[in-house]
């Protein structure tokens, strides 16, 4: 198959790119303002949506925040790098990680019905331990900033690849578009726009990928044949090198990314109690078709013998490059761009909403409890802007993203088992919780740096888990999780 068929489309101008970004932002802004007018009156509404998010909006919003730049662009990149095995190892842990939230979500929603954040749970779980709560709060904030900047990066990659816009300009325009509407409605806005963005991602993605295969002579049969001829392992689903190279590590990282992420815990306490379990079940299941579909673009890249140098050197650009250079009509290319932008925008506004809950509950109400409701509301909304600004500055600084991502995921992995055991095992104590995280970082991270991702990740998980177990068996006292039901609403809605 001859890659000379790939050519830039003159009609894909920077003006059209800016129009796509700003147009989606303006649509979301109009919806956000309507949401603010009808549903958002105070901090409680802004950060927890009055705990009235139902099944439909719950599923749509969870899929939206999980279908981020990594899901829609990395699926193509991993398939391009590892063949079908890359797609397998990328997709399977992704959906499972969402469904894995079900037992933890049910337990905490039942035993701590008035909760807001996972750090708040840790505060009461370990008798208001300042060290334990500070570790969790910092981890949540780091994770949220990471989500925002990765999706800003995703926005800049697709817009610069398709429209030739400078990536730094695209980054600034993208964050302005999202923050403009996220500022008004908080979680309610994230839920509404996220559900609409989920609809924008699913069917259009399938249409675009089907169209790509339709313009290729011989269609899918030719693509699979050429990919197999390039390397027979490309058509193997269970390549050991793919599992060891990134699959197993990614699986732990994704599990940590949900269980140790306030973006998901905010949804746990915002969704109606009766719907929590099935929301996460259906969200995980319905997520699968999205990366499977978009991942097939990576196989096209293999079949045509594309090199990273053909599309700027970053393999995450393989999908945008193929769609915009293979000869599709302008409408289909714009549809694909909107799919990527919808995924990135919805994750950024979901992360921003999560940050607002951390700031309101874990910082302002914890350390400045006398803050008035009016002041709290203003601070909470301003935190959305501050988080976006910090993430943008990090992106524009040219910081090494790989190091940042791996370090943050390692930090999240170190907190994974201590957090899980604090929910499931009554004997988990503060010494084991804090010690497990500290030792996992102090001992596990050097192993991670010297022995590689696989051994390093497994070491972090083993060290953190064993420390909690040993400390609990030696000096643990059974904790009554049901006692958390006495915890009152930290940001109760003012009386009408």
Phi and psi in degrees as a GROMACS rama.xvg file:
@    title "Ramachandran Plot"
@    xaxis  label "Phi"
@    yaxis  label "Psi"
@TYPE xy
-96.1716  117.731  UNK-2
-76.6767  -1.98456  UNK-3
-67.9449  -10.2469  UNK-4
-71.2796  -17.4721  UNK-5
-76.2742  123.997  UNK-6
-147.763  146.472  UNK-7
-68.3421  148.031  UNK-8
-96.8284  118.52  UNK-9
-58.2998  -26.2576  UNK-10
-74.9701  -13.1722  UNK-11
-85.0976  75.7579  UNK-12
-87.8318  159.902  UNK-13
-56.5772  -35.4396  UNK-14
-59.8171  -41.9718  UNK-15
-66.1707  -35.3443  UNK-16
-64.9598  -46.7768  UNK-17
-63.0719  -38.4105  UNK-18
-62.5664  -38.5789  UNK-19
-65.2484  -46.6419  UNK-20
-64.5179  -49.4356  UNK-21
-71.26  -36.6307  UNK-22
-61.1151  -45.5978  UNK-23
-64.3724  -37.9338  UNK-24
-64.8352  -41.4868  UNK-25
-67.5569  -39.1124  UNK-26
-60.8788  -45.2203  UNK-27
-66.3923  -34.9783  UNK-28
-64.4151  -43.0245  UNK-29
-62.3409  -42.3195  UNK-30
-66.1424  -40.6932  UNK-31
-62.3932  -41.3328  UNK-32
-66.9152  -37.134  UNK-33
-65.2259  -41.2945  UNK-34
-62.12  -45.324  UNK-35
-58.2881  -44.297  UNK-36
-64.8023  -38.4935  UNK-37
-90.0256  -32.7236  UNK-38
-123.541  -19.321  UNK-39
-110.009  108.746  UNK-40
-117.599  -17.7344  UNK-41
-157.035  -178.697  UNK-42
-61.3709  -40.3493  UNK-43
-56.1156  -48.1491  UNK-44
-63.6766  -39.334  UNK-45
-66.3028  -39.5293  UNK-46
-103.446  -12.6399  UNK-47
-137.122  1.77636  UNK-48
53.6064  34.1459  UNK-49
56.7558  20.1675  UNK-50
55.2148  36.9215  UNK-51
-120.794  17.682  UNK-52
-74.0135  124.636  UNK-53
-89.2615  -173.266  UNK-54
-61.8265  -51.3014  UNK-55
-61.253  -53.5883  UNK-56
-66.86  -30.8194  UNK-57
-63.159  -48.65  UNK-58
-62.5371  -47.3271  UNK-59
-59.9353  -41.1513  UNK-60
-74.0001  -36.0813  UNK-61
-67.4054  -44.0031  UNK-62
-60.1914  -40.7257  UNK-63
-62.8322  -44.3322  UNK-64
-74.7502  -20.3232  UNK-65
-91.0544  -20.901  UNK-66
-89.6606  72.4691  UNK-67
-100.667  -168.689  UNK-68
-55.397  -36.9013  UNK-69
-63.0761  -39.2408  UNK-70
-70.2784  -43.1533  UNK-71
-88.0563  -20.5684  UNK-72
-113.43  -36.7836  UNK-73
-70.8499  -25.4462  UNK-74
-62.9095  -41.4648  UNK-75
-67.0513  -40.6687  UNK-76
-65.6714  -43.408  UNK-77
-68.405  -34.5037  UNK-78
-66.8557  -40.8013  UNK-79
-62.2318  -37.2137  UNK-80
-82.4228  -38.2125  UNK-81
-120.437  0.123634  UNK-82
76.1696  -156.103  UNK-83
-61.9399  -27.5348  UNK-84
-66.3008  -36.6462  UNK-85
-62.6859  -41.1884  UNK-86
-64.3815  -42.5677  UNK-87
-60.0394  -51.4636  UNK-88
-70.9731  -21.7553  UNK-89
-81.1683  -41.5442  UNK-90
-78.6445  -50.7001  UNK-91
-57.4107  -50.1423  UNK-92
-65.4464  -25.9028  UNK-93
-62.2567  -53.8043  UNK-94
-66.9427  -39.4828  UNK-95
-62.1445  -37.6628  UNK-96
-60.1998  -35.9947  UNK-97
-70.416  -46.0241  UNK-98
-67.4064  -25.3551  UNK-99
-65.7883  -15.85  UNK-100
-70.9825  -18.8182  UNK-101
-56.2257  -54.2433  UNK-102
-63.3138  -39.1286  UNK-103
-69.5001  -40.5841  UNK-104
-63.6641  -43.164  UNK-105
-64.0373  -42.7876  UNK-106
-63.0662  -49.1728  UNK-107
-72.9436  -35.354  UNK-108
-67.0629  -32.6666  UNK-109
-74.3932  -42.7626  UNK-110
-92.9516  -14.7906  UNK-111
-137.939  65.6222  UNK-112
-63.3504  -21.9077  UNK-113
-99.2363  18.0421  UNK-114
-75.0579  166.724  UNK-115
-128.72  -45.1124  UNK-116
-133.612  159.173  UNK-117
-71.2438  -29.304  UNK-118
-67.0644  -34.567  UNK-119
-63.7678  -40.5652  UNK-120
-59.9802  -46.0453  UNK-121
-62.2098  -36.5931  UNK-122
-58.0491  -46.6358  UNK-123
-81.0998  -29.3112  UNK-124
-65.3004  -35.0957  UNK-125
-116.905  43.8326  UNK-126
50.3531  48.3379  UNK-127
58.4308  37.1681  UNK-128
-64.0019  118.585  UNK-129
-67.3261  -35.3774  UNK-130
-66.7874  -49.0922  UNK-131
-61.8595  -46.235  UNK-132
-68.1168  -36.1856  UNK-133
-65.0152  -41.9657  UNK-134
-59.8957  -46.8552  UNK-135
-67.6914  -42.113  UNK-136
-61.514  -46.1252  UNK-137
-62.5078  -41.5199  UNK-138
-61.7752  -42.3374  UNK-139
-61.9362  -43.9053  UNK-140
-65.7015  -45.0833  UNK-141
-57.8579  -43.9953  UNK-142
-63.6126  -40.3902  UNK-143
-65.92  -46.1259  UNK-144
-60.5747  -38.9966  UNK-145
-61.0624  -44.9673  UNK-146
-59.5663  -42.8816  UNK-147
-64.3042  -47.0892  UNK-148
-71.4791  -32.9005  UNK-149
-64.1496  -40.1199  UNK-150
-76.9807  -26.9316  UNK-151
-64.3307  -41.2571  UNK-152
-62.052  -42.2969  UNK-153
-61.7989  -41.9157  UNK-154
-60.1378  -46.5645  UNK-155
-66.7205  -35.7062  UNK-156
-65.458  -48.5226  UNK-157
-68.405  -39.92  UNK-158
-70.4926  -40.5262  UNK-159
-69.6761  -35.8429  UNK-160
-69.8862  -42.9584  UNK-161
-83.5783  -41.7718  UNK-162
-109.597  -5.14112  UNK-163
73.7224  20.1676  UNK-164
-80.9825  141.195  UNK-165
-57.4801  132.199  UNK-166
-63.1104  -30.5505  UNK-167
-69.8518  -40.3448  UNK-168
-64.2453  -42.374  UNK-169
-61.508  -37.4579  UNK-170
-62.167  -46.4766  UNK-171
-66.5438  -45.3358  UNK-172
-62.929  -41.6821  UNK-173
-61.8038  -45.6915  UNK-174
-69.7939  -33.9099  UNK-175
-63.5982  -42.5154  UNK-176
-60.2641  -44.5109  UNK-177
-73.5446  -45.7865  UNK-178
-65.7177  -29.3592  UNK-179
-60.4341  -35.9683  UNK-180
-99.3685  -26.5473  UNK-181
-65.6381  -30.8037  UNK-182
-61.9158  -30.8284  UNK-183
-82.4724  -48.2343  UNK-184
-107.937  -6.86549  UNK-185
60.0451  -133.686  UNK-186
-65.0157  -36.7187  UNK-187
-59.22  -43.1008  UNK-188
-63.3083  -44.4062  UNK-189
-59.6172  -41.5538  UNK-190
-65.1449  -46.3636  UNK-191
-68.9192  -52.6779  UNK-192
-67.4901  -34.3512  UNK-193
-62.935  -41.2451  UNK-194
-64.2789  -42.9365  UNK-195
-65.0809  -39.7233  UNK-196
-66.2616  -33.3067  UNK-197
-61.0645  -42.1319  UNK-198
-64.9923  -34.3425  UNK-199
-71.3771  -24.3978  UNK-200
-84.1767  -42.8877  UNK-201
-68.5984  -70.7624  UNK-202
-64.2496  -46.4603  UNK-203
-57.5914  -37.3881  UNK-204
-60.9465  -43.4559  UNK-205
-64.6494  -39.4332  UNK-206
-63.3326  -44.9462  UNK-207
-65.6257  -46.5446  UNK-208
-64.8351  -39.3905  UNK-209
-62.1709  -37.8166  UNK-210
-67.0854  -37.9435  UNK-211
-59.9902  -47.7594  UNK-212
-67.343  -28.1921  UNK-213
-70.4584  -31.0737  UNK-214
-84.4544  -9.62455  UNK-215
-83.6572  124.275  UNK-216
-57.5309  123.539  UNK-217
90.6061  -10.6276  UNK-218
60.1958  -144.822  UNK-219
-64.1191  -33.2084  UNK-220
-61.5734  -42.0402  UNK-221
-67.7305  -38.6308  UNK-222
-64.2758  -48.0349  UNK-223
-63.5392  -39.4064  UNK-224
-63.9569  -46.0029  UNK-225
-66.9567  -38.3989  UNK-226
-64.8344  -40.2514  UNK-227
-67.533  -36.6338  UNK-228
-69.0639  -32.0261  UNK-229
-66.2735  -39.2784  UNK-230
-168.706  118.301  UNK-231
-57.4295  -26.3821  UNK-232
-68.9129  -17.8847  UNK-233
-61.3363  -25.1348  UNK-234
-100.904  7.17974  UNK-235
-92.0301  132.13  UNK-236
-82.2767  -28.7683  UNK-237
-118.492  61.5251  UNK-238
-74.0216  124.669  UNK-239
-60.4055  -35.6136  UNK-240
-68.375  -32.1192  UNK-241
-69.8399  -40.497  UNK-242
-62.3681  -46.1813  UNK-243
-74.6228  -32.9529  UNK-244
-70.9822  -37.1027  UNK-245
-155.009  -22.2283  UNK-246
-61.5003  -52.9076  UNK-247
-66.4708  -42.874  UNK-248
-61.0048  -44.0549  UNK-249
-62.371  -39.1564  UNK-250
-59.0393  -46.2415  UNK-251
-65.8532  -40.6102  UNK-252
-62.777  -40.2431  UNK-253
-68.9058  -40.3561  UNK-254
-62.1809  -41.6978  UNK-255
-66.793  -31.9495  UNK-256
-69.363  -23.3285  UNK-257
-93.9175  -53.4298  UNK-258
-64.6064  -31.0018  UNK-259
-104.557  30.8567  UNK-260
-127.289  122.295  UNK-261
-64.5629  -23.7636  UNK-262
-56.5844  -38.3943  UNK-263
-83.695  -37.7359  UNK-264
-66.2504  -31.8046  UNK-265
-60.973  -40.1672  UNK-266
-66.1308  -37.6426  UNK-267
-55.2553  -44.2129  UNK-268
-87.6172  -11.3099  UNK-269
-92.2989  -29.9127  UNK-270
-74.0945  145.016  UNK-271
-55.2405  137.671  UNK-272
-53.3971  -40.9873  UNK-273
-68.8003  -17.4144  UNK-274
-102.571  -5.99549  UNK-275
-56.6121  -52.5622  UNK-276
-60.9171  -49.0023  UNK-277
-73.181  -24.6586  UNK-278
-62.1733  -47.3667  UNK-279
-71.7728  -30.4342  UNK-280
-65.0042  -51.7845  UNK-281
-70.724  -31.8642  UNK-282
-63.6213  -45.426  UNK-283
-64.2881  -42.1882  UNK-284
-68.5392  -43.6104  UNK-285
-77.5779  -12.5899  UNK-286
-70.5539  -34.5052  UNK-287
-51.3927  -45.2763  UNK-288
-60.7291  -26.112  UNK-289
-67.1912  -57.7668  UNK-290
-69.6406  -28.4851  UNK-291
-62.0407  -46.8512  UNK-292
-62.6193  -55.1933  UNK-293
-68.4017  -26.9398  UNK-294
-63.935  -25.9615  UNK-295
-65.866  -15.3224  UNK-296
-66.0452  -32.6176  UNK-297
-62.5012  -34.2825  UNK-298
-67.1452  -32.8805  UNK-299
-63.9183  -41.3747  UNK-300
-59.9584  -41.3503  UNK-301
-64.2448  -47.0155  UNK-302
-58.7885  -37.7029  UNK-303
-89.1915  -0.192833  UNK-304
69.0903  30.7774  UNK-305
-67.0731  142.709  UNK-306
-108.662  151.213  UNK-307
-52.4368  -33.0139  UNK-308
-64.9533  -21.2131  UNK-309
-69.1889  -26.6175  UNK-310
-128.474  38.4578  UNK-311
93.8753  -0.759167  UNK-312
93.0614  -15.1511  UNK-313
-102.108  117.189  UNK-314
-65.9301  -17.8112  UNK-315
-68.4974  -12.8446  UNK-316
-87.0917  0.171993  UNK-317
-62.2747  -41.5505  UNK-318
-63.4082  -55.8633  UNK-319
-56.2135  -38.4067  UNK-320
-64.0005  -46.7224  UNK-321
-62.1036  -48.0694  UNK-322
-62.6071  -39.3289  UNK-323
-87.9108  -7.80098  UNK-324
-123.409  -3.40844  UNK-325
-88.6791  -7.83727  UNK-326
107.879  20.6945  UNK-327
-73.1448  162.149  UNK-328
-68.6749  159.243  UNK-329
-58.6028  -40.1696  UNK-330
-61.1917  -42.0481  UNK-331
-67.7458  -37.977  UNK-332
-64.5305  -43.9387  UNK-333
-64.4549  -35.3172  UNK-334
-62.8842  -41.0806  UNK-335
-65.0223  -42.9386  UNK-336
-59.9325  -41.8249  UNK-337
-66.0924  -32.4596  UNK-338
-60.7135  -48.281  UNK-339
-66.4523  -44.4902  UNK-340
-63.1657  -40.7269  UNK-341
-61.454  -41.6625  UNK-342
-63.7141  -46.0263  UNK-343
-68.458  -45.4827  UNK-344
-61.3384  -46.0212  UNK-345
-65.8136  -34.3077  UNK-346
-72.3807  -38.4969  UNK-347
-63.4221  -44.7998  UNK-348
-72.4155  -29.5317  UNK-349
-66.9024  -41.6396  UNK-350
-66.2996  -36.9777  UNK-351
-64.157  -40.3385  UNK-352
-64.5989  -39.5946  UNK-353
-64.2945  -40.3505  UNK-354
-61.3651  -38.6023  UNK-355
-62.5404  -35.357  UNK-356
-71.1801  -37.2999  UNK-357
-63.5162  -45.6002  UNK-358
-63.6476  -46.0273  UNK-359
-65.4759  -47.6624  UNK-360
-90.2594  -45.9601  UNK-361
-89.571  -12.8762  UNK-362
-117.582  -62.5509  UNK-363
-67.2712  -54.6657  UNK-364
-69.0713  -27.6418  UNK-365
-77.561  -44.7803  UNK-366
-100.416  -18.6036  UNK-367
-133.285  64.9013  UNK-368
-62.7711  -19.2525  UNK-369
-85.5736  2.83892  UNK-370
-59.8806  132.407  UNK-371
-71.4573  159.918  UNK-372
-60.6107  -41.7304  UNK-373
-63.5158  -41.5531  UNK-374
-68.1721  -41.1187  UNK-375
-60.7787  -40.6874  UNK-376
-62.9649  -43.4963  UNK-377
-65.903  -47.1663  UNK-378
-60.1787  -42.3333  UNK-379
-60.275  -44.5042  UNK-380
-69.5244  -37.4757  UNK-381
-66.7801  -27.1088  UNK-382
-64.1858  -29.5072  UNK-383
-62.0128  -44.5635  UNK-384
-67.5948  -41.8969  UNK-385
-63.0856  -43.1767  UNK-386
-60.9039  -42.0131  UNK-387
-64.838  -39.4507  UNK-388
-65.8557  -44.8697  UNK-389
-61.024  -46.8533  UNK-390
-61.8378  -40.0711  UNK-391
-64.4687  -43.1322  UNK-392
-62.2435  -37.5592  UNK-393
-65.8058  -43.0868  UNK-394
-61.3122  -47.124  UNK-395
-70.4465  -20.6283  UNK-396
-71.5526  -16.9753  UNK-397
78.3795  20.7917  UNK-398
-58.4602  148.396  UNK-399
-65.9233  103.275  UNK-400
-65.3759  -37.9259  UNK-401
-59.9762  -46.801  UNK-402
-62.6327  -43.0248  UNK-403
-63.6189  -45.6934  UNK-404
-64.0447  -48.7505  UNK-405
-64.6404  -39.0199  UNK-406
-65.7502  -43.1734  UNK-407
-67.6835  -41.0775  UNK-408
-65.7654  -36.2799  UNK-409
-63.904  -40.2128  UNK-410
-62.5878  -42.9769  UNK-411
-66.5026  -38.2185  UNK-412
-64.5675  -34.9327  UNK-413
-66.614  -25.328  UNK-414
-94.8288  -9.64797  UNK-415
-58.2776  -62.0687  UNK-416
-67.2563  -41.858  UNK-417
-56.4465  -38.6361  UNK-418
-70.3735  -44.4924  UNK-419
-61.1532  -45.482  UNK-420
-67.938  -31.5819  UNK-421
-65.887  -25.0121  UNK-422
-86.426  -40.7185  UNK-423
-95.1677  -27.8844  UNK-424
-113.563  111.419  UNK-425
-60.2024  -24.7644  UNK-426
-82.2719  -4.82546  UNK-427
-59.161  126.944  UNK-428
-119.052  173.607  UNK-429
-63.0691  -39.3062  UNK-430
-61.9761  -45.6783  UNK-431
-66.912  -40.3578  UNK-432
-63.0638  -54.9814  UNK-433
-67.7665  -44.4066  UNK-434
-61.8916  -39.0071  UNK-435
-61.7854  -42.8125  UNK-436
-69.2709  -45.9716  UNK-437
-63.4396  -45.5941  UNK-438
-67.4896  -36.0607  UNK-439
-62.2087  -37.216  UNK-440
-77.2673  -46.3871  UNK-441
-68.3307  -38.4161  UNK-442
-101.254  -44.4127  UNK-443
-67.8585  -39.4478  UNK-444
-62.6837  -43.5627  UNK-445
-60.172  -38.4614  UNK-446
-63.0295  -41.7128  UNK-447
-58.8286  -41.7933  UNK-448
-72.6835  -31.5388  UNK-449
-98.1573  -34.9496  UNK-450
-99.3364  -6.62253  UNK-451
102.471  171.312  UNK-452
-64.5377  -45.2527  UNK-453
-64.3583  -56.6575  UNK-454
-64.0063  -39.5151  UNK-455
-62.94  -44.5942  UNK-456
-64.6421  -46.0485  UNK-457
-61.9507  -36.1708  UNK-458
-66.1612  -43.0371  UNK-459
-60.9422  -45.7377  UNK-460
-63.3094  -45.6715  UNK-461
-64.8252  -45.2347  UNK-462
-63.6045  -46.8863  UNK-463
-64.9087  -44.4089  UNK-464
-67.0764  -45.374  UNK-465
-64.1527  -37.5779  UNK-466
-62.3743  -43.7294  UNK-467
-63.772  -43.2584  UNK-468
-64.5692  -46.1066  UNK-469
-63.1702  -47.2426  UNK-470
-62.4125  -38.6427  UNK-471
-68.5546  -39.8586  UNK-472
-70.1529  -32.3989  UNK-473
-78.6219  -47.477  UNK-474
-135.986  22.169  UNK-475
-83.488  138.893  UNK-476
-113.257  140.245  UNK-477
-59.9056  128.228  UNK-478
-97.3892  133.545  UNK-479
-88.2167  98.4845  UNK-480
-62.3792  -31.126  UNK-481
-63.2113  -21.4081  UNK-482
-64.9439  -18.1581  UNK-483
-69.3868  -13.3434  UNK-484
-65.4528  -18.172  UNK-485
-80.3371  -9.81774  UNK-486
-68.4449  124.269  UNK-487
-82.4177  172.929  UNK-488
-72.0502  116.676  UNK-489
-66.8542  -31.1421  UNK-490
-128.465  62.3249  UNK-491
-63.7703  142.615  UNK-492
-67.8241  130.956  UNK-493
-60.8044  147.824  UNK-494
-64.204  140.016  UNK-495
